[in-house]
Amino acid sequence: MDSNNDNNYFEYEEANEFDRTESDVDEEMQRELAEDAPWKRIQQNTFTRWANEHLKLVNKHINSLETDLSDGLRLIGLVEVLSHKQLPRHNKRPNFISQKLENVSVALKFLEEVEHIKIVNIDATHIVEGKLKLILGLIWTLILHYSISMPLWEGEEDPGHHDLSPKQRLLGWIQSKLPDVPISNFTTDWNDGRAIGALVEACAPGLYPDWAEKDPRNARQNAKEAMDLAEQWLGVPQLITPEEMTNPRIDDLSMMTYLSQYPNAKLKPGAPLRPRLNPTRVRCYGKGIEPRGNQAQVPTRFTVRVGGEGAGRLTERITREQRAADVTHVGSQCELSLKIPGTSPFDMAATVRSPLGLSEDCEIVDLDDCCYSIKFVPKEMGVHTVSVKHKDLHIPGSPFQFTVGPLTEGGAHKVHAGGPGLIKGEVDQPGEFNIYTREAGAGGLSIAVEGPAKAEIDFQDRKDGSCGVRYICPEPGDYQVAIKFNDEHIPDSPFSVFVSAALGDARKLTLHALKEKGLEVNKLVSFTVQYNGAQGKLEALVAAPSGAEDEAHIDYLDEGHYAVRFLPRENGLHWVHVRLDGIEIPDSPFRLMVGQMTAEPARVHAFGNGLHNAESGQPAEFIINTMDAGAGALAVTIDGPSKVAMDCKEVDEGYKVTYTPNAPGNYLISVKFAGVHIPSSPYKATVTGTGRAQSAHEHSSVVVETVTKSATTNQFSAMMRRYSSDASKVLSKGNGLVKAFRGQKSTFTVDCRDAGTNVLMVGVYGPKYPCEEVNIKHLGNQQYQVTYVVKERGDYMLVVKWGDEHIPGSPFKLAIV
């Protein structure tokens, strides 16, 4: 849609409303007169959350739209994130009105002259003076342009949406996804909480199949269940709350802002998909089931037609018995066979690390057709770690665990799978991946491919604890690849794979000047795309290590030649998806390493009773040793029948994790370093005791930006322990110490430079459960940034300790907004 035709905030309701009576208009005028009208509060909250979702990429936050944009800095930051461009020079520390006016003017001028967005009824003075209604109008203009008008949605033909208003376009998309659900507006049709459930199910079949069975009288609970699933598995932030959605006074603009996130929502791996079957919609017909006319020994046919929910999804499944791998011994040759499509033997490297920490190169035998045999001769008993890399980056599934001697434990959590066939696919082209079962022992291996058409599956057992799988799908669409061992899903299963139509012109596109490493955070990354005679719309998407996805900016250079630019905000492995008309080009997604490649997951190991056993209601702990592994993001997730209270603090050899489960059962503990599983991860912990499971699957996590540790730093830490610390000299500041927004990141800083040497510990405790997401980032020189997210209303307490002592003001009482 041409941005010059975007409707502004004040004209929008009149220009796009459907049939309204005179009484409708009178009622709305009365609502407009009320300054504290519910719809106004909802709209202000929604627009604030929308802005903060984007501002979090640059570590900024808005508490009040009325006041926090007045100096222009947050407005400039928001525009830079939305446009993927840097704005002209401006005042970084505006103290005077004139400087604030200049900053705001820089942002507004950029929007009009560079982005070609029509800004009406507002100037810099209105924003500096905090004219809320005009500020809301500006934010709505940005939402219209960047979230509704500009993006090309999946399943939508590009030329088609130019002739529609934003409201008509979004409503039309929703109606196409929900043909059997009467949706005609963005207000009352959503109040019982079931329509949003239907939309979640339509975007991810199997994620919320029983939405239609929900009682409309439980509107808030219905909306909460659906919105929680959308946030966790589709990556759709709750820009409105369930209470707001089910409020009869919800306004169109707030609902449009929230719903505009769904057209390009992507299902995350491991989603708990469930089939919904309806036998009453099955019809059988044909000569084969007629009471007369069939003959013995003569083939006959009949048709089974499936309709309603669950229709159009077909499954092909194979099952193979995997025998236990032969026991290897010291001095014998160990071998691991892999097929890694798209690689060259000249770019392959493999090393093995012994239980004592000694590393040596493995022999790599090229078997042709991207098949390799990785060989080494062990010199000691125990668990070895085999790292296989292509162009200095771990291949999917690496590092691999290889036990010399008898296996100590097995099970589905010890099976690993990886390969391009678990990421993307193409019609009538083989999708390939490896499954590594050696450490799991003997058992039944099941592979199922479910999608709009029945796939063909081919299985190759390499007889060394690894196997290769290739499958071919005859029709495009969303497929699920489920891998089970002894009837239990392996880690990350089921895998979501989009199978595109034949590449066609997408096969012609080539990339140039794309650097794969040596990139830096907050420094522009650019490359060019050559069409080579192809026709179609180019798009590029960047996925960061945290899972955040953002569209790259595309500039036209000349005929068939484009420049792609994006600004990385995180260190670590990024994936760049380049598509033509929604189809990935060859070799997409491309892997890029931002920051120094010092992090080595194969050198990290975890130990402690908490990895294997725990008791409900009692703290359990384990140590993650990061010595000599470099610096990187350490992510610990615990999945099980209850949420767990988690704490991670720095110790000499790495980090100590403490968690408290609330119910008995089996829990999976995943430990990733720089985005890659460490050896032996995930771990299976058996929790005994009493307590009631909250659900079949609860997820808790903590992420820490680690610092480089070595034997030298370990000795230094031991020496420093002789010095005392004084928690009273710790300084803390930030809005996160007094206020938190539900479902959004809250931040504060802690300065321990004058407080001696000790360990910073942070905990957030709520009315029911501890906060499950608390991140502590060491900024250097004993200064820390703490980020947390609360998801429920109620009274919260924030505890901050330096060692065993509370810092000044701790515990803090939090106001939840």
GUBAKOL-442312 format. One line per 3 residues: number of its first residue (from 0); their letters; for each residue y, x, z of C-alpha. Coordinates in steps of 0.02 Angstrom, whole numbers. Layout:
REM GUBAKOL-442312
NUM) a) Y:X:Z  ...
This chain:
REM GUBAKOL-442312
0) mds) 0:0:0  173:65:-43  253:109:122
3) nnd) 421:45:59  346:-130:59  285:-121:239
6) nny) 352:-265:342  458:-219:490  432:-279:668
9) fey) 566:-412:663  521:-487:495  333:-474:516
12) eea) 293:-636:602  397:-739:480  336:-651:324
15) nef) 151:-658:361  120:-808:472  5:-941:406
18) drt) 49:-1126:414  149:-1165:572  221:-1329:633
21) esd) 394:-1354:707  319:-1368:881  231:-1202:855
24) vde) 397:-1120:816  481:-1200:967  342:-1141:1081
27) emq) 354:-963:1016  543:-964:1042  517:-1010:1223
30) rel) 393:-869:1243  516:-750:1161  650:-795:1288
33) aed) 542:-741:1435  565:-555:1467  403:-545:1567
36) apw) 302:-653:1448  117:-601:1453  111:-564:1267
39) kri) 259:-444:1284  173:-347:1423  12:-340:1322
42) qqn) 104:-280:1168  197:-144:1263  34:-84:1343
45) tft) -57:-85:1175  77:13:1084  85:139:1227
48) rwa) -103:167:1222  -99:185:1032  34:319:1044
51) neh) -60:410:1182  -222:412:1081  -131:519:954
54) lkl) -23:619:1075  -175:680:1172  -212:794:1024
57) vnk) -54:893:1069  -73:874:1259  70:750:1276
60) hin) 73:581:1362  188:430:1372  204:328:1531
63) sle) 345:217:1471  399:186:1291  567:133:1359
66) tdl) 610:304:1433  488:437:1376  546:445:1195
69) sdg) 728:470:1240  732:659:1220  642:651:1052
72) lrl) 506:777:1096  363:654:1115  422:558:962
75) igl) 422:719:860  248:762:927  184:589:880
78) vev) 254:599:704  180:774:679  8:714:730
81) lsh) 16:559:620  84:649:466  -12:813:486
84) kql) 152:902:452  271:1008:554  445:937:578
87) prh) 604:1041:553  678:1144:693  737:1046:844
90) nkr) 789:1070:1026  636:1114:1131  734:1088:1294
93) pnf) 858:948:1264  969:931:1418  1120:848:1341
96) isq) 1138:679:1256  1191:763:1095  1031:867:1091
99) kle) 924:714:1123  1011:617:985  984:763:867
102) nvs) 797:770:905  773:584:878  873:594:717
105) val) 758:734:655  607:620:678  686:467:597
108) kfl) 753:566:450  582:644:422  498:473:421
111) eev) 620:405:293  645:554:178  476:642:185
114) ehi) 353:504:228  453:370:133  439:244:275
117) kiv) 578:116:280  659:117:452  768:-36:486
120) nid) 872:-103:631  857:56:736  945:223:750
123) ath) 938:373:866  1058:294:991  942:146:1022
126) ive) 796:260:1067  898:376:1178  969:225:1269
129) gkl) 795:150:1292  814:-12:1194  635:-70:1219
132) kli) 626:-206:1087  691:-89:953  574:50:1010
135) lgl) 426:-70:998  484:-110:822  480:74:775
138) iwt) 306:97:848  244:-55:753  314:19:593
141) lil) 212:178:626  55:76:665  75:-25:505
144) hys) 95:130:398  -28:253:473  -164:138:545
147) ism) -165:-15:433  -75:8:268  -112:189:221
150) plw) -297:223:261  -428:179:131  -566:86:221
153) ege) -750:105:189  -818:-24:70  -645:-64:2
156) edp) -592:-34:-177  -431:67:-181  -329:-39:-303
159) ghh) -373:-203:-217  -273:-189:-57  -105:-147:-137
162) dls) -68:-331:-169  -105:-389:9  4:-390:164
165) pkq) -65:-285:309  -116:-443:401  -206:-516:250
168) rll) -292:-351:215  -359:-329:392  -409:-512:409
171) gwi) -495:-507:240  -595:-354:290  -650:-436:453
174) qsk) -699:-597:363  -802:-496:238  -896:-415:384
177) lpd) -919:-582:474  -954:-712:339  -1043:-827:462
180) vpi) -911:-817:600  -755:-926:580  -611:-802:598
183) snf) -441:-861:537  -318:-777:657  -293:-630:775
186) ttd) -268:-732:934  -371:-882:991  -523:-845:882
189) wnd) -556:-691:990  -529:-768:1162  -711:-804:1209
192) gra) -763:-622:1185  -900:-661:1059  -806:-623:898
195) iga) -780:-443:950  -966:-434:988  -1004:-497:813
198) lve) -889:-365:739  -971:-225:838  -1142:-282:778
201) aca) -1081:-295:598  -1014:-117:603  -1172:-49:685
204) pgl) -1323:-164:661  -1431:-159:816  -1295:-102:936
207) ypd) -1256:-278:1003  -1381:-397:923  -1374:-533:1056
210) wae) -1187:-567:1045  -1214:-746:983  -1316:-788:1138
213) kdp) -1173:-747:1257  -1096:-888:1358  -916:-918:1299
216) rna) -870:-961:1478  -898:-777:1523  -763:-721:1402
219) rqn) -704:-565:1494  -881:-501:1522  -926:-535:1340
222) ake) -775:-437:1278  -804:-296:1402  -985:-269:1348
225) amd) -939:-264:1164  -784:-156:1186  -877:-32:1298
228) lae) -1012:-12:1166  -881:11:1031  -791:144:1132
231) qwl) -949:240:1178  -1045:233:1014  -916:194:878
234) gvp) -773:297:949  -654:147:959  -533:172:1105
237) qli) -488:17:1206  -306:0:1154  -314:-172:1234
240) tpe) -416:-221:1385  -549:-359:1391  -431:-458:1502
243) emt) -295:-445:1371  -408:-493:1226  -466:-650:1316
246) npr) -289:-698:1369  -233:-853:1272  -63:-769:1254
249) idd) -129:-615:1163  -16:-579:1013  -62:-538:833
252) lsm) 15:-365:832  -86:-304:983  -248:-370:913
255) mty) -213:-296:740  -177:-128:819  -345:-128:909
258) lsq) -449:-202:767  -377:-83:636  -487:53:713
261) ypn) -649:-33:659  -648:-14:468  -677:174:478
264) akl) -776:180:641  -931:291:632  -1090:266:733
267) kpg) -1130:416:843  -1305:493:852  -1418:429:990
270) apl) -1347:252:995  -1465:128:1081  -1496:17:929
273) rpr) -1605:-137:951  -1675:-251:816  -1639:-436:821
276) lnp) -1777:-536:740  -1773:-721:698  -1944:-785:641
279) trv) -1870:-954:595  -1773:-872:454  -1931:-800:372
282) rcy) -1995:-891:217  -2159:-864:124  -2195:-931:-50
285) gkg) -2301:-894:-202  -2471:-929:-277  -2559:-818:-151
288) iep) -2531:-941:-9  -2563:-1100:-108  -2714:-1200:-42
291) rgn) -2792:-1207:-215  -2803:-1104:-374  -2845:-931:-303
294) qaq) -3008:-842:-349  -3115:-717:-256  -3098:-535:-312
297) vpt) -2944:-577:-416  -2776:-505:-357  -2642:-631:-317
300) rft) -2467:-620:-248  -2347:-705:-130  -2171:-664:-69
303) vrv) -2106:-648:108  -1918:-672:115  -1823:-623:272
306) gge) -1650:-693:309  -1524:-697:450  -1506:-558:578
309) gag) -1613:-409:543  -1620:-451:358  -1617:-313:231
312) rlt) -1679:-177:350  -1844:-99:299  -1939:36:391
315) eri) -2060:169:333  -2153:259:472  -2281:399:478
318) tre) -2375:466:629  -2458:634:645  -2558:710:787
321) qra) -2488:881:832  -2612:999:913  -2557:1121:1045
324) adv) -2498:1287:973  -2608:1438:996  -2568:1543:1150
327) thv) -2482:1704:1099  -2498:1868:1192  -2400:2027:1215
330) gsq) -2419:2137:1062  -2472:1996:945  -2364:1940:801
333) cel) -2265:1780:831  -2204:1677:685  -2084:1533:657
336) slk) -2073:1450:486  -1916:1358:431  -1841:1281:275
339) ipg) -1651:1293:273  -1579:1215:113  -1422:1291:41
342) tsp) -1448:1465:113  -1475:1638:42  -1586:1772:122
345) fdm) -1440:1894:111  -1340:1787:234  -1483:1758:357
348) aat) -1503:1849:524  -1624:1823:669  -1641:1902:841
351) vrs) -1759:1876:987  -1708:1893:1170  -1844:1927:1298
354) plg) -1855:1853:1473  -1781:2016:1541  -1631:2000:1426
357) lse) -1679:2132:1297  -1631:2088:1117  -1698:2151:952
360) dce) -1694:2097:770  -1830:1989:698  -1910:2015:529
363) ivd) -1857:1883:402  -1978:1854:259  -1906:1760:110
366) ldd) -2036:1634:49  -1924:1569:-92  -1847:1395:-109
369) ccy) -1745:1424:52  -1905:1444:155  -1915:1585:282
372) sik) -2040:1658:403  -1961:1730:562  -2075:1860:642
375) fvp) -2070:1967:799  -2191:2058:915  -2161:2020:1100
378) kem) -2169:2157:1231  -2177:2045:1385  -2240:1875:1442
381) gvh) -2128:1724:1466  -2000:1620:1373  -1914:1709:1229
384) tvs) -1758:1647:1138  -1755:1659:949  -1582:1644:869
387) vkh) -1576:1607:683  -1405:1616:600  -1333:1589:428
390) kdl) -1167:1676:398  -1152:1714:585  -1173:1531:637
393) hip) -1328:1456:719  -1430:1347:602  -1467:1169:664
396) gsp) -1594:1181:806  -1559:1364:847  -1581:1447:969
399) fqf) -1769:1411:979  -1877:1431:1132  -2039:1528:1107
402) tvg) -2160:1550:1252  -2272:1702:1254  -2422:1655:1361
405) plt) -2473:1480:1417  -2344:1339:1411  -2279:1282:1580
408) egg) -2219:1108:1531  -2205:998:1377  -2145:828:1321
411) ahk) -2025:745:1200  -1872:833:1275  -1944:998:1215
414) vha) -1945:944:1032  -1797:995:922  -1751:932:750
417) ggp) -1616:989:630  -1570:1000:448  -1457:922:315
420) gli) -1571:771:300  -1516:717:474  -1331:726:426
423) kge) -1313:651:251  -1414:597:99  -1405:549:-83
426) vdq) -1500:413:-176  -1662:476:-256  -1633:651:-188
429) pge) -1741:726:-49  -1666:736:124  -1748:879:219
432) fni) -1758:932:400  -1865:1036:519  -1953:978:678
435) ytr) -1999:1109:806  -2139:1048:921  -2216:1211:981
438) eag) -2146:1201:1158  -2193:1016:1178  -2381:1041:1179
441) agg) -2506:921:1099  -2458:742:1060  -2418:609:931
444) lsi) -2267:639:820  -2187:485:738  -2052:487:604
447) ave) -1973:322:551  -1836:293:421  -1752:122:431
450) gpa) -1621:60:308  -1579:-58:166  -1729:4:65
453) kae) -1899:78:104  -1900:267:102  -2037:384:46
456) idf) -2082:512:180  -2172:677:151  -2235:783:297
459) qdr) -2287:964:301  -2370:1039:455  -2342:1227:451
462) kdg) -2476:1253:586  -2361:1365:690  -2276:1234:799
465) scg) -2152:1184:664  -2158:1057:525  -2051:1004:378
468) vry) -2002:827:332  -1926:766:170  -1886:585:128
471) icp) -1811:496:-22  -1710:335:-13  -1699:227:-171
474) epg) -1540:134:-120  -1376:188:-38  -1323:132:135
477) dyq) -1336:170:321  -1506:233:376  -1580:275:546
480) vai) -1703:419:563  -1802:399:725  -1912:542:787
483) kfn) -2029:512:934  -2154:621:1024  -2285:529:1126
486) deh) -2183:369:1100  -2023:444:1173  -1868:484:1072
489) ipd) -1832:669:1055  -1654:730:1098  -1517:650:988
492) spf) -1640:527:908  -1614:409:819  -1505:503:694
495) svf) -1379:404:589  -1377:457:406  -1268:385:269
498) vsa) -1356:393:101  -1228:391:-38  -1248:333:-216
501) alg) -1282:465:-348  -1148:599:-336  -1084:567:-511
504) dar) -911:643:-530  -915:707:-351  -1034:841:-411
507) klt) -895:915:-520  -774:953:-378  -756:1133:-318
510) lha) -667:1208:-168  -562:1366:-170  -482:1478:-38
513) lke) -578:1399:107  -593:1522:252  -747:1495:360
516) kgl) -692:1601:508  -543:1697:576  -445:1535:598
519) evn) -330:1500:746  -284:1348:849  -119:1265:801
522) klv) -107:1367:641  -115:1274:476  -279:1283:379
525) sft) -270:1249:193  -382:1254:40  -379:1183:-135
528) vqy) -492:1062:-228  -516:1068:-417  -571:907:-502
531) nga) -643:991:-659  -628:830:-758  -687:712:-620
534) qgk) -602:545:-585  -581:462:-415  -492:462:-247
537) lea) -502:620:-141  -516:612:47  -546:743:182
540) lva) -597:719:363  -604:852:499  -722:837:649
543) aps) -677:947:798  -801:1018:927  -754:881:1050
546) gae) -807:748:924  -628:696:883  -605:655:699
549) dea) -444:661:600  -395:643:419  -330:798:331
552) hid) -170:790:230  -190:797:40  -50:855:-77
555) yld) -49:836:-265  -17:1004:-352  -46:967:-535
558) egh) -169:874:-645  -340:879:-560  -283:1004:-428
561) yav) -250:961:-245  -207:1054:-85  -291:1001:79
564) rfl) -210:1045:246  -248:1014:429  -198:1083:598
567) pre) -345:1127:714  -313:1085:896  -473:1156:973
570) ngl) -573:1317:973  -749:1308:907  -852:1243:763
573) hwv) -765:1116:650  -844:1013:510  -739:972:357
576) hvr) -799:823:255  -733:816:76  -769:655:-20
579) ldg) -732:579:-189  -728:389:-183  -820:397:-17
582) iei) -959:512:-81  -980:686:-5  -960:825:-132
585) pds) -1096:961:-142  -1114:1066:17  -1000:949:116
588) pfr) -977:949:264  -915:1129:271  -925:1230:432
591) lmv) -769:1319:495  -753:1424:653  -585:1413:740
594) gqm) -550:1551:865  -648:1708:905  -835:1701:878
597) tae) -873:1776:1049  -973:1630:1119  -1161:1658:1110
600) par) -1266:1511:1174  -1428:1612:1166  -1364:1723:1308
603) vha) -1335:1576:1425  -1473:1518:1541  -1484:1391:1681
606) fgn) -1589:1392:1840  -1608:1294:2001  -1708:1151:2076
609) glh) -1582:1023:2015  -1643:1049:1837  -1814:981:1881
612) nae) -1810:879:2042  -1686:776:2143  -1677:632:2266
615) sgq) -1567:479:2243  -1412:481:2350  -1428:667:2384
618) pae) -1335:808:2294  -1438:922:2181  -1374:1081:2102
621) fii) -1410:1215:1974  -1326:1372:1908  -1275:1407:1727
624) ntm) -1268:1594:1699  -1139:1639:1565  -1137:1827:1595
627) dag) -1108:1924:1433  -1107:1760:1333  -922:1764:1291
630) aga) -800:1621:1314  -826:1444:1251  -833:1261:1300
633) lav) -973:1226:1425  -1029:1043:1415  -1154:967:1536
636) tid) -1216:789:1509  -1339:693:1615  -1424:537:1544
639) gps) -1531:423:1652  -1547:255:1738  -1386:279:1839
642) kva) -1220:367:1827  -1208:525:1930  -1067:604:2027
645) mdc) -1041:776:1946  -947:931:2000  -936:1099:1912
648) kev) -858:1252:1993  -847:1433:1948  -960:1561:2034
651) deg) -988:1746:2006  -1124:1732:1875  -1055:1578:1789
654) ykv) -1041:1398:1849  -1127:1292:1980  -1158:1110:1937
657) tyt) -1186:983:2076  -1236:803:2040  -1289:653:2143
660) pna) -1399:520:2058  -1395:341:2124  -1567:281:2069
663) pgn) -1742:354:2045  -1813:391:1873  -1811:524:1738
666) yli) -1647:606:1692  -1611:719:1543  -1491:862:1578
669) svk) -1412:937:1420  -1317:1100:1430  -1216:1153:1278
672) fag) -1113:1309:1255  -988:1314:1111  -1067:1153:1045
675) vhi) -1246:1222:1040  -1391:1186:1159  -1432:1335:1269
678) pss) -1616:1391:1274  -1730:1263:1360  -1598:1125:1352
681) pyk) -1615:980:1378  -1704:984:1547  -1802:840:1620
684) atv) -1768:804:1804  -1876:683:1903  -1776:589:2036
687) tgt) -1867:507:2180  -1805:394:2320  -1728:221:2325
690) gra) -1593:135:2226  -1576:15:2082  -1556:70:1903
693) qsa) -1391:11:1825  -1463:7:1648  -1590:93:1539
696) heh) -1463:223:1485  -1312:289:1580  -1212:440:1524
699) ssv) -1111:562:1633  -1030:723:1576  -916:866:1623
702) vve) -835:996:1508  -764:1163:1563  -672:1293:1458
705) tvt) -757:1452:1518  -690:1628:1532  -781:1786:1478
708) ksa) -893:1854:1615  -983:2022:1621  -1063:2136:1748
711) ttn) -893:2217:1773  -806:2053:1811  -949:2007:1927
714) qfs) -922:2165:2030  -735:2131:2031  -765:1954:2097
717) amm) -874:2022:2237  -737:2144:2284  -603:2009:2283
720) rry) -700:1901:2406  -643:2018:2544  -469:1945:2528
723) ssd) -424:1780:2612  -347:1628:2529  -215:1505:2587
726) ask) -229:1330:2514  -57:1283:2583  23:1394:2451
729) vls) -57:1304:2305  68:1209:2197  22:1054:2096
732) kgn) 122:943:1980  99:810:1848  88:621:1828
735) glv) -100:630:1851  -76:660:2038  -2:487:2066
738) kaf) -44:376:1918  -187:351:1794  -207:239:1643
741) rgq) -377:157:1629  -478:228:1484  -349:365:1448
744) kst) -338:547:1495  -230:589:1646  -172:768:1673
747) ftv) -97:880:1806  -81:1067:1834  -127:1175:1984
750) dcr) -43:1344:2016  -144:1457:2134  -54:1621:2098
753) dag) 15:1639:2275  -137:1567:2364  -257:1715:2361
756) tnv) -430:1708:2284  -550:1561:2292  -628:1421:2189
759) lmv) -535:1264:2133  -632:1103:2162  -576:932:2099
762) gvy) -654:762:2127  -598:584:2083  -680:445:2183
765) gpk) -669:260:2136  -715:93:2213  -893:100:2143
768) ypc) -931:267:2065  -854:439:2057  -756:478:1900
771) eev) -883:538:1771  -765:642:1665  -665:779:1752
774) nik) -616:936:1655  -543:1094:1732  -469:1218:1609
777) hlg) -420:1391:1669  -256:1437:1585  -259:1615:1650
780) nqq) -178:1701:1800  -253:1574:1922  -166:1426:1839
783) yqv) -269:1273:1794  -252:1113:1694  -354:965:1757
786) tyv) -392:812:1650  -488:657:1704  -524:480:1641
789) vke) -548:324:1749  -633:173:1671  -627:40:1806
792) rgd) -488:-43:1904  -475:-19:2091  -422:106:2223
795) yml) -453:288:2177  -438:447:2279  -405:617:2201
798) vvk) -467:767:2303  -407:942:2259  -470:1090:2361
801) wgd) -442:1278:2353  -606:1337:2424  -647:1227:2572
804) ehi) -468:1177:2609  -363:1034:2540  -208:1085:2444
807) pgs) -42:1006:2500  -44:818:2468  -233:806:2449
810) pfk) -316:684:2451  -198:593:2331  -200:404:2312
813) lai) -198:351:2129  -114:199:2055  -220:134:1910
816) v) -120:56:1769
